[in-house]
Amino acid sequence: MRYEMIREIYNKCSGNQMRDVFISNVETDDPFRYVENMLEGKEVTLESEELPDGTIVIDADVAGLKQRFSFCPD
């Protein structure tokens, strides 16, 4: 299945609410496994949720750095 993936990397600096945002088109049957493979070899904790509109949101804690992956059906 094709998704528009939005990857948000939150800034750890206090007082800075900005984040890096990357948008790409990906093809995968399993967004959770896709993120696992992207972050392979790193200390990571993942939580996922599916929204009513079909968007799959995966929150990742990568060695203390928060990231969010949103997979929107294309």
CORSULFEN-V676621 format. One record per residue. N is the residue number from 1. RES is the residue in one small letter. SS is DSSP state (H for helix, E for strand, C for the rest). OMEGA is omega in radians with two decimals (none if undefined). NEAR is the number of other ideal C-beta (glycine too) atoms within 12 Angstrom. Layout:
n=<N;N>
res=<RES;RES>
ss=<SS;SS>
omega=<OMEGA;OMEGA>
near=<NEAR;NEAR>
This chain:
n=<1;2;3;4;5;6;7;8;9;10;11;12;13;14;15;16;17;18;19;20;21;22;23;24;25;26;27;28;29;30;31;32;33;34;35;36;37;38;39;40;41;42;43;44;45;46;47;48;49;50;51;52;53;54;55;56;57;58;59;60;61;62;63;64;65;66;67;68;69;70;71;72;73;74>
res=<m;r;y;e;m;i;r;e;i;y;n;k;c;s;g;n;q;m;r;d;v;f;i;s;n;v;e;t;d;d;p;f;r;y;v;e;n;m;l;e;g;k;e;v;t;l;e;s;e;e;l;p;d;g;t;i;v;i;d;a;d;v;a;g;l;k;q;r;f;s;f;c;p;d>
ss=<C;E;E;E;E;E;E;E;E;E;C;C;C;C;C;C;C;C;E;E;E;E;E;E;E;E;E;C;C;C;H;H;H;H;H;H;H;H;C;C;C;C;C;E;E;E;E;E;E;E;C;C;C;C;C;E;E;E;E;E;E;E;C;C;E;E;E;E;E;E;E;E;E;C>
omega=<3.12;3.11;2.85;-3.12;3.07;-3.13;3.12;3.09;-3.06;-3.13;-3.12;-3.09;3.14;3.13;-3.14;-3.10;-3.12;3.07;3.04;-3.14;3.13;-3.14;3.10;3.05;-3.14;3.06;-3.12;3.04;-3.07;-3.13;3.14;3.13;3.10;3.13;3.09;-3.14;3.11;-3.02;-3.11;3.12;3.14;3.05;-2.99;3.00;-3.09;3.00;-3.12;3.12;3.07;-3.12;-3.11;-3.13;3.12;3.11;3.08;-3.12;3.13;3.08;-3.11;2.96;-3.08;-3.13;3.09;3.12;-3.09;3.07;3.08;3.09;3.10;3.13;-3.12;3.13;-3.09;none>
near=<18;15;28;22;31;25;30;23;21;21;16;18;10;6;7;10;10;12;18;17;17;18;17;20;16;28;16;24;13;17;34;24;19;26;33;21;17;24;24;13;10;18;13;24;19;28;18;23;18;17;14;8;11;17;22;33;28;36;24;31;21;26;14;13;22;23;33;29;40;31;36;23;20;16>
